[in-house]
C-alpha cells in the first residue's frame, strides 16, 4: 500500500463563523451565497456554526424581500 501517511485535507474557509461576522447583513449574505453555490441548509448550518432554523429563516426572508431583506 502507501509507504507514506495520507496527507490531511485542509479546508480553506471562505467565510468566518456566523457569530464572528460583525455585520448582520454580511452574515445573511453569506448564507444566501452558500445556498446559491449549491450547499444544503444542513451543510450551511454546520459550516457557519449555526442552527438550521437560522438558515431557513434567512433564506425565507431573502425569498420574500430579496436583497433588501438582507
PQR file with spaces between the fields and no chain letter, atoms N, CA, C, O and H, PARSE charges and radii, in Angstrom:
ATOM       1  N    UNK     1       0.830   -1.182    0.000 -0.4000 1.5000
ATOM       2  CA   UNK     1       0.000    0.000    0.000 -0.0000 2.0000
ATOM       3  C    UNK     1       0.881    1.255    0.000  0.5500 1.7000
ATOM       4  O    UNK     1       1.946    1.283   -0.618 -0.5500 1.4000
ATOM       5  N    UNK     2       0.425    2.263    0.688 -0.4000 1.5000
ATOM       6  CA   UNK     2       1.171    3.505    0.752 -0.0000 2.0000
ATOM       7  C    UNK     2       2.284    3.420    1.779  0.5500 1.7000
ATOM       8  O    UNK     2       2.089    2.923    2.888 -0.5500 1.4000
ATOM       9  H    UNK     2      -0.440    2.240    1.190  0.4000 1.0000
ATOM      10  N    UNK     3       3.423    3.899    1.405 -0.4000 1.5000
ATOM      11  CA   UNK     3       4.532    3.930    2.345 -0.0000 2.0000
ATOM      12  C    UNK     3       4.493    5.189    3.197  0.5500 1.7000
ATOM      13  O    UNK     3       5.113    5.253    4.258 -0.5500 1.4000
ATOM      14  H    UNK     3       3.581    4.302    0.504  0.4000 1.0000
ATOM      15  N    UNK     4       3.774    6.166    2.732 -0.4000 1.5000
ATOM      16  CA   UNK     4       3.670    7.425    3.448 -0.0000 2.0000
ATOM      17  C    UNK     4       2.267    7.560    4.021  0.5500 1.7000
ATOM      18  O    UNK     4       1.324    6.913    3.565 -0.5500 1.4000
ATOM      19  H    UNK     4       3.270    6.114    1.870  0.4000 1.0000
ATOM      20  N    UNK     5       2.155    8.397    5.008 -0.4000 1.5000
ATOM      21  CA   UNK     5       0.839    8.677    5.560 -0.0000 2.0000
ATOM      22  C    UNK     5       0.054    9.542    4.599  0.5500 1.7000
ATOM      23  O    UNK     5       0.623   10.318    3.830 -0.5500 1.4000
ATOM      24  H    UNK     5       2.921    8.922    5.378  0.4000 1.0000
ATOM      25  N    UNK     6      -1.255    9.402    4.650 -0.4000 1.5000
ATOM      26  CA   UNK     6      -2.121   10.225    3.806 -0.0000 2.0000
ATOM      27  C    UNK     6      -1.991   11.685    4.219  0.5500 1.7000
ATOM      28  O    UNK     6      -1.851   11.998    5.401 -0.5500 1.4000
ATOM      29  H    UNK     6      -1.717    8.772    5.274  0.4000 1.0000
ATOM      30  N    UNK     7      -2.038   12.550    3.256 -0.4000 1.5000
ATOM      31  CA   UNK     7      -1.954   13.984    3.514 -0.0000 2.0000
ATOM      32  C    UNK     7      -3.320   14.461    4.006  0.5500 1.7000
ATOM      33  O    UNK     7      -4.317   14.279    3.307 -0.5500 1.4000
ATOM      34  H    UNK     7      -2.151   12.295    2.296  0.4000 1.0000
ATOM      35  N    UNK     8      -3.387   15.061    5.181 -0.4000 1.5000
ATOM      36  CA   UNK     8      -4.684   15.527    5.672 -0.0000 2.0000
ATOM      37  C    UNK     8      -5.200   16.669    4.809  0.5500 1.7000
ATOM      38  O    UNK     8      -4.442   17.518    4.340 -0.5500 1.4000
ATOM      39  H    UNK     8      -2.577   15.209    5.749  0.4000 1.0000
ATOM      40  N    UNK     9      -6.505   16.662    4.616 -0.4000 1.5000
ATOM      41  CA   UNK     9      -7.127   17.724    3.843 -0.0000 2.0000
ATOM      42  C    UNK     9      -7.243   18.978    4.692  0.5500 1.7000
ATOM      43  O    UNK     9      -7.665   18.915    5.847 -0.5500 1.4000
ATOM      44  H    UNK     9      -7.121   15.973    4.997  0.4000 1.0000
ATOM      45  N    UNK    10      -6.875   20.098    4.131 -0.4000 1.5000
ATOM      46  CA   UNK    10      -7.019   21.368    4.827 -0.0000 2.0000
ATOM      47  C    UNK    10      -8.146   22.126    4.142  0.5500 1.7000
ATOM      48  O    UNK    10      -8.038   22.511    2.978 -0.5500 1.4000
ATOM      49  H    UNK    10      -6.532   20.148    3.193  0.4000 1.0000
ATOM      50  N    UNK    11      -9.206   22.330    4.869 -0.4000 1.5000
ATOM      51  CA   UNK    11     -10.355   23.037    4.314 -0.0000 2.0000
ATOM      52  C    UNK    11     -10.136   24.525    4.485  0.5500 1.7000
ATOM      53  O    UNK    11      -9.954   25.022    5.597 -0.5500 1.4000
ATOM      54  H    UNK    11      -9.293   22.017    5.814  0.4000 1.0000
ATOM      55  N    UNK    12     -10.157   25.215    3.381 -0.4000 1.5000
ATOM      56  CA   UNK    12      -9.982   26.670    3.412 -0.0000 2.0000
ATOM      57  C    UNK    12     -11.354   27.311    3.585  0.5500 1.7000
ATOM      58  O    UNK    12     -12.279   27.039    2.819 -0.5500 1.4000
ATOM      59  H    UNK    12     -10.305   24.812    2.479  0.4000 1.0000
ATOM      60  N    UNK    13     -11.473   28.153    4.584 -0.4000 1.5000
ATOM      61  CA   UNK    13     -12.749   28.819    4.837 -0.0000 2.0000
ATOM      62  C    UNK    13     -12.892   30.044    3.953  0.5500 1.7000
ATOM      63  O    UNK    13     -11.998   30.886    3.874 -0.5500 1.4000
ATOM      64  H    UNK    13     -10.721   28.374    5.205  0.4000 1.0000
ATOM      65  N    UNK    14     -14.031   30.121    3.296 -0.4000 1.5000
ATOM      66  CA   UNK    14     -14.346   31.312    2.507 -0.0000 2.0000
ATOM      67  C    UNK    14     -15.086   32.345    3.351  0.5500 1.7000
ATOM      68  O    UNK    14     -15.099   33.533    3.028 -0.5500 1.4000
ATOM      69  H    UNK    14     -14.757   29.437    3.361  0.4000 1.0000
ATOM      70  N    UNK    15     -15.690   31.883    4.418 -0.4000 1.5000
ATOM      71  CA   UNK    15     -16.432   32.752    5.321 -0.0000 2.0000
ATOM      72  C    UNK    15     -16.040   32.415    6.749  0.5500 1.7000
ATOM      73  O    UNK    15     -15.807   31.247    7.063 -0.5500 1.4000
ATOM      74  H    UNK    15     -15.679   30.918    4.680  0.4000 1.0000
ATOM      75  N    UNK    16     -15.964   33.413    7.621 -0.4000 1.5000
ATOM      76  CA   UNK    16     -15.732   33.107    9.045 -0.0000 2.0000
ATOM      77  C    UNK    16     -17.006   32.499    9.638  0.5500 1.7000
ATOM      78  O    UNK    16     -18.040   32.450    8.972 -0.5500 1.4000
ATOM      79  H    UNK    16     -16.154   34.361    7.366  0.4000 1.0000
ATOM      80  N    UNK    17     -16.932   32.047   10.861 -0.4000 1.5000
ATOM      81  CA   UNK    17     -18.124   31.556   11.531 -0.0000 2.0000
ATOM      82  C    UNK    17     -19.146   32.690   11.626  0.5500 1.7000
ATOM      83  O    UNK    17     -18.786   33.866   11.684 -0.5500 1.4000
ATOM      84  H    UNK    17     -16.092   32.086   11.402  0.4000 1.0000
ATOM      85  N    UNK    18     -20.412   32.317   11.641 -0.4000 1.5000
ATOM      86  CA   UNK    18     -21.513   33.279   11.629 -0.0000 2.0000
ATOM      87  C    UNK    18     -21.364   34.343   12.715  0.5500 1.7000
ATOM      88  O    UNK    18     -21.511   35.534   12.441 -0.5500 1.4000
ATOM      89  H    UNK    18     -20.704   31.362   11.593  0.4000 1.0000
ATOM      90  N    UNK    19     -21.076   33.922   13.929 -0.4000 1.5000
ATOM      91  CA   UNK    19     -21.015   34.865   15.048 -0.0000 2.0000
ATOM      92  C    UNK    19     -19.723   35.667   15.087  0.5500 1.7000
ATOM      93  O    UNK    19     -19.582   36.572   15.909 -0.5500 1.4000
ATOM      94  H    UNK    19     -20.956   32.954   14.151  0.4000 1.0000
ATOM      95  N    UNK    20     -18.787   35.350   14.218 -0.4000 1.5000
ATOM      96  CA   UNK    20     -17.556   36.133   14.125 -0.0000 2.0000
ATOM      97  C    UNK    20     -17.697   37.291   13.140  0.5500 1.7000
ATOM      98  O    UNK    20     -16.864   38.197   13.120 -0.5500 1.4000
ATOM      99  H    UNK    20     -18.902   34.614   13.550  0.4000 1.0000
ATOM     100  N    UNK    21     -18.757   37.261   12.320 -0.4000 1.5000
ATOM     101  CA   UNK    21     -19.010   38.358   11.381 -0.0000 2.0000
ATOM     102  C    UNK    21     -19.696   39.482   12.149  0.5500 1.7000
ATOM     103  O    UNK    21     -20.682   39.255   12.849 -0.5500 1.4000
ATOM     104  H    UNK    21     -19.434   36.525   12.336  0.4000 1.0000
ATOM     105  N    UNK    22     -19.171   40.682   12.012 -0.4000 1.5000
ATOM     106  CA   UNK    22     -19.711   41.816   12.776 -0.0000 2.0000
ATOM     107  C    UNK    22     -21.013   42.354   12.206  0.5500 1.7000
ATOM     108  O    UNK    22     -21.910   42.730   12.960 -0.5500 1.4000
ATOM     109  H    UNK    22     -18.370   40.866   11.443  0.4000 1.0000
ATOM     110  N    UNK    23     -21.124   42.394   10.899 -0.4000 1.5000
ATOM     111  CA   UNK    23     -22.279   42.987   10.235 -0.0000 2.0000
ATOM     112  C    UNK    23     -23.363   41.936    9.994  0.5500 1.7000
ATOM     113  O    UNK    23     -23.096   40.891    9.399 -0.5500 1.4000
ATOM     114  H    UNK    23     -20.395   42.088   10.287  0.4000 1.0000
ATOM     115  N    UNK    24     -24.587   42.212   10.455 -0.4000 1.5000
ATOM     116  CA   UNK    24     -25.691   41.262   10.314 -0.0000 2.0000
ATOM     117  C    UNK    24     -26.020   40.991    8.847  0.5500 1.7000
ATOM     118  O    UNK    24     -26.344   39.859    8.487 -0.5500 1.4000
ATOM     119  H    UNK    24     -24.804   43.061   10.938  0.4000 1.0000
ATOM     120  N    UNK    25     -25.942   42.011    8.004 -0.4000 1.5000
ATOM     121  CA   UNK    25     -26.242   41.790    6.585 -0.0000 2.0000
ATOM     122  C    UNK    25     -25.174   40.913    5.932  0.5500 1.7000
ATOM     123  O    UNK    25     -25.470   40.158    5.006 -0.5500 1.4000
ATOM     124  H    UNK    25     -25.679   42.930    8.296  0.4000 1.0000
ATOM     125  N    UNK    26     -23.941   41.013    6.408 -0.4000 1.5000
ATOM     126  CA   UNK    26     -22.862   40.155    5.902 -0.0000 2.0000
ATOM     127  C    UNK    26     -23.131   38.691    6.275  0.5500 1.7000
ATOM     128  O    UNK    26     -22.875   37.786    5.482 -0.5500 1.4000
ATOM     129  H    UNK    26     -23.700   41.627    7.160  0.4000 1.0000
ATOM     130  N    UNK    27     -23.643   38.473    7.476 -0.4000 1.5000
ATOM     131  CA   UNK    27     -23.987   37.113    7.921 -0.0000 2.0000
ATOM     132  C    UNK    27     -25.060   36.510    7.029  0.5500 1.7000
ATOM     133  O    UNK    27     -24.935   35.379    6.560 -0.5500 1.4000
ATOM     134  H    UNK    27     -23.851   39.209    8.120  0.4000 1.0000
ATOM     135  N    UNK    28     -26.108   37.277    6.805 -0.4000 1.5000
ATOM     136  CA   UNK    28     -27.217   36.770    5.997 -0.0000 2.0000
ATOM     137  C    UNK    28     -26.801   36.576    4.551  0.5500 1.7000
ATOM     138  O    UNK    28     -27.231   35.620    3.907 -0.5500 1.4000
ATOM     139  H    UNK    28     -26.209   38.196    7.186  0.4000 1.0000
ATOM     140  N    UNK    29     -25.972   37.469    4.033 -0.4000 1.5000
ATOM     141  CA   UNK    29     -25.489   37.330    2.656 -0.0000 2.0000
ATOM     142  C    UNK    29     -24.648   36.067    2.501  0.5500 1.7000
ATOM     143  O    UNK    29     -24.710   35.411    1.461 -0.5500 1.4000
ATOM     144  H    UNK    29     -25.623   38.246    4.557  0.4000 1.0000
ATOM     145  N    UNK    30     -23.871   35.721    3.507 -0.4000 1.5000
ATOM     146  CA   UNK    30     -23.050   34.505    3.457 -0.0000 2.0000
ATOM     147  C    UNK    30     -23.941   33.276    3.326  0.5500 1.7000
ATOM     148  O    UNK    30     -23.622   32.356    2.574 -0.5500 1.4000
ATOM     149  H    UNK    30     -23.820   36.254    4.352  0.4000 1.0000
ATOM     150  N    UNK    31     -25.050   33.257    4.051 -0.4000 1.5000
ATOM     151  CA   UNK    31     -25.988   32.136    3.969 -0.0000 2.0000
ATOM     152  C    UNK    31     -26.537   32.020    2.557  0.5500 1.7000
ATOM     153  O    UNK    31     -26.569   30.928    1.989 -0.5500 1.4000
ATOM     154  H    UNK    31     -25.309   34.005    4.662  0.4000 1.0000
ATOM     155  N    UNK    32     -26.969   33.135    1.989 -0.4000 1.5000
ATOM     156  CA   UNK    32     -27.542   33.116    0.639 -0.0000 2.0000
ATOM     157  C    UNK    32     -26.484   32.712   -0.391  0.5500 1.7000
ATOM     158  O    UNK    32     -26.770   31.920   -1.289 -0.5500 1.4000
ATOM     159  H    UNK    32     -26.943   34.021    2.450  0.4000 1.0000
ATOM     160  N    UNK    33     -25.290   33.237   -0.272 -0.4000 1.5000
ATOM     161  CA   UNK    33     -24.230   32.904   -1.223 -0.0000 2.0000
ATOM     162  C    UNK    33     -23.866   31.422   -1.168  0.5500 1.7000
ATOM     163  O    UNK    33     -23.642   30.800   -2.206 -0.5500 1.4000
ATOM     164  H    UNK    33     -25.057   33.880    0.457  0.4000 1.0000
ATOM     165  N    UNK    34     -23.807   30.864    0.020 -0.4000 1.5000
ATOM     166  CA   UNK    34     -23.518   29.437    0.142 -0.0000 2.0000
ATOM     167  C    UNK    34     -24.634   28.598   -0.469  0.5500 1.7000
ATOM     168  O    UNK    34     -24.373   27.563   -1.083 -0.5500 1.4000
ATOM     169  H    UNK    34     -23.989   31.370    0.864  0.4000 1.0000
ATOM     170  N    UNK    35     -25.874   29.043   -0.302 -0.4000 1.5000
ATOM     171  CA   UNK    35     -27.008   28.326   -0.898 -0.0000 2.0000
ATOM     172  C    UNK    35     -26.942   28.389   -2.416  0.5500 1.7000
ATOM     173  O    UNK    35     -27.179   27.385   -3.088 -0.5500 1.4000
ATOM     174  H    UNK    35     -26.085   29.884    0.197  0.4000 1.0000
ATOM     175  N    UNK    36     -26.624   29.555   -2.962 -0.4000 1.5000
ATOM     176  CA   UNK    36     -26.505   29.714   -4.406 -0.0000 2.0000
ATOM     177  C    UNK    36     -25.379   28.829   -4.950  0.5500 1.7000
ATOM     178  O    UNK    36     -25.458   28.329   -6.072 -0.5500 1.4000
ATOM     179  H    UNK    36     -26.431   30.370   -2.416  0.4000 1.0000
ATOM     180  N    UNK    37     -24.337   28.643   -4.146 -0.4000 1.5000
ATOM     181  CA   UNK    37     -23.222   27.782   -4.546 -0.0000 2.0000
ATOM     182  C    UNK    37     -23.577   26.306   -4.487  0.5500 1.7000
ATOM     183  O    UNK    37     -22.772   25.457   -4.872 -0.5500 1.4000
ATOM     184  H    UNK    37     -24.273   29.049   -3.234  0.4000 1.0000
ATOM     185  N    UNK    38     -24.784   25.991   -4.005 -0.4000 1.5000
ATOM     186  CA   UNK    38     -25.251   24.611   -4.016 -0.0000 2.0000
ATOM     187  C    UNK    38     -25.196   23.880   -2.700  0.5500 1.7000
ATOM     188  O    UNK    38     -25.439   22.673   -2.657 -0.5500 1.4000
ATOM     189  H    UNK    38     -25.437   26.680   -3.692  0.4000 1.0000
ATOM     190  N    UNK    39     -24.885   24.574   -1.624 -0.4000 1.5000
ATOM     191  CA   UNK    39     -24.819   23.928   -0.306 -0.0000 2.0000
ATOM     192  C    UNK    39     -26.227   23.717    0.248  0.5500 1.7000
ATOM     193  O    UNK    39     -27.115   24.545    0.047 -0.5500 1.4000
ATOM     194  H    UNK    39     -24.688   25.554   -1.658  0.4000 1.0000
ATOM     195  N    UNK    40     -26.416   22.611    0.938 -0.4000 1.5000
ATOM     196  CA   UNK    40     -27.700   22.352    1.595 -0.0000 2.0000
ATOM     197  C    UNK    40     -27.803   23.201    2.858  0.5500 1.7000
ATOM     198  O    UNK    40     -26.805   23.731    3.348 -0.5500 1.4000
ATOM     199  H    UNK    40     -25.694   21.938    1.101  0.4000 1.0000
ATOM     200  N    UNK    41     -29.001   23.321    3.369 -0.4000 1.5000
ATOM     201  CA   UNK    41     -29.202   24.085    4.610 -0.0000 2.0000
ATOM     202  C    UNK    41     -28.426   23.460    5.757  0.5500 1.7000
ATOM     203  O    UNK    41     -27.862   24.171    6.588 -0.5500 1.4000
ATOM     204  H    UNK    41     -29.811   22.890    2.971  0.4000 1.0000
ATOM     205  N    UNK    42     -28.395   22.145    5.806 -0.4000 1.5000
ATOM     206  CA   UNK    42     -27.659   21.443    6.856 -0.0000 2.0000
ATOM     207  C    UNK    42     -26.164   21.733    6.750  0.5500 1.7000
ATOM     208  O    UNK    42     -25.497   21.962    7.760 -0.5500 1.4000
ATOM     209  H    UNK    42     -28.853   21.567    5.130  0.4000 1.0000
ATOM     210  N    UNK    43     -25.639   21.721    5.520 -0.4000 1.5000
ATOM     211  CA   UNK    43     -24.211   21.996    5.316 -0.0000 2.0000
ATOM     212  C    UNK    43     -23.876   23.442    5.674  0.5500 1.7000
ATOM     213  O    UNK    43     -22.833   23.707    6.273 -0.5500 1.4000
ATOM     214  H    UNK    43     -26.180   21.534    4.700  0.4000 1.0000
ATOM     215  N    UNK    44     -24.748   24.373    5.312 -0.4000 1.5000
ATOM     216  CA   UNK    44     -24.524   25.785    5.634 -0.0000 2.0000
ATOM     217  C    UNK    44     -24.496   25.975    7.147  0.5500 1.7000
ATOM     218  O    UNK    44     -23.627   26.666    7.680 -0.5500 1.4000
ATOM     219  H    UNK    44     -25.595   24.158    4.826  0.4000 1.0000
ATOM     220  N    UNK    45     -25.452   25.358    7.831 -0.4000 1.5000
ATOM     221  CA   UNK    45     -25.521   25.475    9.290 -0.0000 2.0000
ATOM     222  C    UNK    45     -24.247   24.934    9.935  0.5500 1.7000
ATOM     223  O    UNK    45     -23.702   25.555   10.847 -0.5500 1.4000
ATOM     224  H    UNK    45     -26.157   24.797    7.398  0.4000 1.0000
ATOM     225  N    UNK    46     -23.780   23.804    9.476 -0.4000 1.5000
ATOM     226  CA   UNK    46     -22.569   23.225   10.031 -0.0000 2.0000
ATOM     227  C    UNK    46     -21.344   24.057    9.733  0.5500 1.7000
ATOM     228  O    UNK    46     -20.483   24.235   10.594 -0.5500 1.4000
ATOM     229  H    UNK    46     -24.222   23.299    8.735  0.4000 1.0000
ATOM     230  N    UNK    47     -21.260   24.566    8.524 -0.4000 1.5000
ATOM     231  CA   UNK    47     -20.108   25.363    8.100 -0.0000 2.0000
ATOM     232  C    UNK    47     -20.013   26.671    8.872  0.5500 1.7000
ATOM     233  O    UNK    47     -18.924   27.083    9.271 -0.5500 1.4000
ATOM     234  H    UNK    47     -21.960   24.422    7.824  0.4000 1.0000
ATOM     235  N    UNK    48     -21.149   27.319    9.080 -0.4000 1.5000
ATOM     236  CA   UNK    48     -21.154   28.618    9.762 -0.0000 2.0000
ATOM     237  C    UNK    48     -21.322   28.497   11.279  0.5500 1.7000
ATOM     238  O    UNK    48     -21.193   29.488   11.997 -0.5500 1.4000
ATOM     239  H    UNK    48     -22.034   26.983    8.756  0.4000 1.0000
ATOM     240  N    UNK    49     -21.605   27.296   11.764 -0.4000 1.5000
ATOM     241  CA   UNK    49     -21.743   27.097   13.199 -0.0000 2.0000
ATOM     242  C    UNK    49     -23.039   27.656   13.763  0.5500 1.7000
ATOM     243  O    UNK    49     -23.052   28.234   14.850 -0.5500 1.4000
ATOM     244  H    UNK    49     -21.709   26.491   11.180  0.4000 1.0000
ATOM     245  N    UNK    50     -24.133   27.480   13.021 -0.4000 1.5000
ATOM     246  CA   UNK    50     -25.434   27.985   13.458 -0.0000 2.0000
ATOM     247  C    UNK    50     -26.471   26.875   13.353  0.5500 1.7000
ATOM     248  O    UNK    50     -26.187   25.797   12.832 -0.5500 1.4000
ATOM     249  H    UNK    50     -24.122   27.010   12.139  0.4000 1.0000
ATOM     250  N    UNK    51     -27.655   27.141   13.844 -0.4000 1.5000
ATOM     251  CA   UNK    51     -28.749   26.177   13.777 -0.0000 2.0000
ATOM     252  C    UNK    51     -29.410   26.262   12.400  0.5500 1.7000
ATOM     253  O    UNK    51     -29.430   27.319   11.771 -0.5500 1.4000
ATOM     254  H    UNK    51     -27.885   28.018   14.268  0.4000 1.0000
ATOM     255  N    UNK    52     -29.945   25.133   11.949 -0.4000 1.5000
ATOM     256  CA   UNK    52     -30.611   25.120   10.639 -0.0000 2.0000
ATOM     257  C    UNK    52     -31.793   26.072   10.582  0.5500 1.7000
ATOM     258  O    UNK    52     -32.111   26.595    9.514 -0.5500 1.4000
ATOM     259  H    UNK    52     -29.929   24.274   12.460  0.4000 1.0000
ATOM     260  N    UNK    53     -32.440   26.304   11.697 -0.4000 1.5000
ATOM     261  CA   UNK    53     -33.573   27.234   11.727 -0.0000 2.0000
ATOM     262  C    UNK    53     -33.141   28.627   11.284  0.5500 1.7000
ATOM     263  O    UNK    53     -33.887   29.313   10.585 -0.5500 1.4000
ATOM     264  H    UNK    53     -32.181   25.880   12.565  0.4000 1.0000
ATOM     265  N    UNK    54     -31.954   29.046   11.682 -0.4000 1.5000
ATOM     266  CA   UNK    54     -31.426   30.351   11.272 -0.0000 2.0000
ATOM     267  C    UNK    54     -31.246   30.397    9.762  0.5500 1.7000
ATOM     268  O    UNK    54     -31.551   31.403    9.121 -0.5500 1.4000
ATOM     269  H    UNK    54     -31.349   28.488   12.249  0.4000 1.0000
ATOM     270  N    UNK    55     -30.755   29.316    9.206 -0.4000 1.5000
ATOM     271  CA   UNK    55     -30.569   29.233    7.755 -0.0000 2.0000
ATOM     272  C    UNK    55     -31.922   29.312    7.063  0.5500 1.7000
ATOM     273  O    UNK    55     -32.089   30.090    6.124 -0.5500 1.4000
ATOM     274  H    UNK    55     -30.507   28.499    9.727  0.4000 1.0000
ATOM     275  N    UNK    56     -32.893   28.517    7.512 -0.4000 1.5000
ATOM     276  CA   UNK    56     -34.223   28.517    6.892 -0.0000 2.0000
ATOM     277  C    UNK    56     -34.871   29.892    6.952  0.5500 1.7000
ATOM     278  O    UNK    56     -35.423   30.367    5.959 -0.5500 1.4000
ATOM     279  H    UNK    56     -32.757   27.885    8.275  0.4000 1.0000
ATOM     280  N    UNK    57     -34.804   30.537    8.125 -0.4000 1.5000
ATOM     281  CA   UNK    57     -35.418   31.863    8.269 -0.0000 2.0000
ATOM     282  C    UNK    57     -34.775   32.886    7.344  0.5500 1.7000
ATOM     283  O    UNK    57     -35.464   33.702    6.733 -0.5500 1.4000
ATOM     284  H    UNK    57     -34.356   30.151    8.932  0.4000 1.0000
ATOM     285  N    UNK    58     -33.453   32.838    7.245 -0.4000 1.5000
ATOM     286  CA   UNK    58     -32.745   33.791    6.391 -0.0000 2.0000
ATOM     287  C    UNK    58     -33.098   33.575    4.933  0.5500 1.7000
ATOM     288  O    UNK    58     -33.318   34.539    4.200 -0.5500 1.4000
ATOM     289  H    UNK    58     -32.892   32.175    7.741  0.4000 1.0000
ATOM     290  N    UNK    59     -33.154   32.322    4.502 -0.4000 1.5000
ATOM     291  CA   UNK    59     -33.482   32.030    3.100 -0.0000 2.0000
ATOM     292  C    UNK    59     -34.923   32.419    2.775  0.5500 1.7000
ATOM     293  O    UNK    59     -35.199   32.917    1.683 -0.5500 1.4000
ATOM     294  H    UNK    59     -32.975   31.539    5.098  0.4000 1.0000
ATOM     295  N    UNK    60     -35.845   32.195    3.719 -0.4000 1.5000
ATOM     296  CA   UNK    60     -37.238   32.607    3.507 -0.0000 2.0000
ATOM     297  C    UNK    60     -37.344   34.126    3.432  0.5500 1.7000
ATOM     298  O    UNK    60     -38.080   34.662    2.604 -0.5500 1.4000
ATOM     299  H    UNK    60     -35.620   31.791    4.605  0.4000 1.0000
ATOM     300  N    UNK    61     -36.616   34.809    4.287 -0.4000 1.5000
ATOM     301  CA   UNK    61     -36.611   36.270    4.269 -0.0000 2.0000
ATOM     302  C    UNK    61     -36.074   36.796    2.937  0.5500 1.7000
ATOM     303  O    UNK    61     -36.619   37.737    2.361 -0.5500 1.4000
ATOM     304  H    UNK    61     -36.018   34.374    4.959  0.4000 1.0000
ATOM     305  N    UNK    62     -35.000   36.174    2.462 -0.4000 1.5000
ATOM     306  CA   UNK    62     -34.432   36.572    1.181 -0.0000 2.0000
ATOM     307  C    UNK    62     -35.416   36.288    0.034  0.5500 1.7000
ATOM     308  O    UNK    62     -35.536   37.079   -0.902 -0.5500 1.4000
ATOM     309  H    UNK    62     -34.557   35.409    2.930  0.4000 1.0000
ATOM     310  N    UNK    63     -36.108   35.160    0.121 -0.4000 1.5000
ATOM     311  CA   UNK    63     -37.071   34.814   -0.925 -0.0000 2.0000
ATOM     312  C    UNK    63     -38.208   35.831   -0.971  0.5500 1.7000
ATOM     313  O    UNK    63     -38.669   36.194   -2.053 -0.5500 1.4000
ATOM     314  H    UNK    63     -36.011   34.518    0.881  0.4000 1.0000
ATOM     315  N    UNK    64     -38.661   36.291    0.190 -0.4000 1.5000
ATOM     316  CA   UNK    64     -39.768   37.228    0.259 -0.0000 2.0000
ATOM     317  C    UNK    64     -39.393   38.673   -0.012  0.5500 1.7000
ATOM     318  O    UNK    64     -40.158   39.406   -0.638 -0.5500 1.4000
ATOM     319  H    UNK    64     -38.286   35.996    1.069  0.4000 1.0000
ATOM     320  N    UNK    65     -38.219   39.091    0.455 -0.4000 1.5000
ATOM     321  CA   UNK    65     -37.850   40.502    0.368 -0.0000 2.0000
ATOM     322  C    UNK    65     -36.707   40.792   -0.587  0.5500 1.7000
ATOM     323  O    UNK    65     -36.437   41.953   -0.898 -0.5500 1.4000
ATOM     324  H    UNK    65     -37.597   38.495    0.963  0.4000 1.0000
ATOM     325  N    UNK    66     -36.033   39.752   -1.054 -0.4000 1.5000
ATOM     326  CA   UNK    66     -34.890   39.963   -1.949 -0.0000 2.0000
ATOM     327  C    UNK    66     -33.698   40.513   -1.199  0.5500 1.7000
ATOM     328  O    UNK    66     -33.574   40.333    0.013 -0.5500 1.4000
ATOM     329  H    UNK    66     -36.252   38.809   -0.802  0.4000 1.0000
ATOM     330  N    UNK    67     -32.828   41.181   -1.920 -0.4000 1.5000
ATOM     331  CA   UNK    67     -31.598   41.721   -1.334 -0.0000 2.0000
ATOM     332  C    UNK    67     -31.889   42.745   -0.238  0.5500 1.7000
ATOM     333  O    UNK    67     -31.086   42.904    0.682 -0.5500 1.4000
ATOM     334  H    UNK    67     -32.929   41.327   -2.905  0.4000 1.0000
ATOM     335  N    UNK    68     -33.008   43.432   -0.318 -0.4000 1.5000
ATOM     336  CA   UNK    68     -33.371   44.405    0.693 -0.0000 2.0000
ATOM     337  C    UNK    68     -33.598   43.737    2.054  0.5500 1.7000
ATOM     338  O    UNK    68     -33.446   44.375    3.095 -0.5500 1.4000
ATOM     339  H    UNK    68     -33.660   43.303   -1.065  0.4000 1.0000
ATOM     340  N    UNK    69     -33.958   42.463    2.039 -0.4000 1.5000
ATOM     341  CA   UNK    69     -34.192   41.733    3.274 -0.0000 2.0000
ATOM     342  C    UNK    69     -32.936   41.327    3.997  0.5500 1.7000
ATOM     343  O    UNK    69     -32.980   40.901    5.152 -0.5500 1.4000
ATOM     344  H    UNK    69     -34.081   41.945    1.193  0.4000 1.0000
ATOM     345  N    UNK    70     -31.825   41.459    3.323 -0.4000 1.5000
ATOM     346  CA   UNK    70     -30.573   41.097    3.972 -0.0000 2.0000
ATOM     347  C    UNK    70     -30.100   42.243    4.827  0.5500 1.7000
ATOM     348  O    UNK    70     -29.053   42.145    5.467 -0.5500 1.4000
ATOM     349  H    UNK    70     -31.789   41.805    2.385  0.4000 1.0000
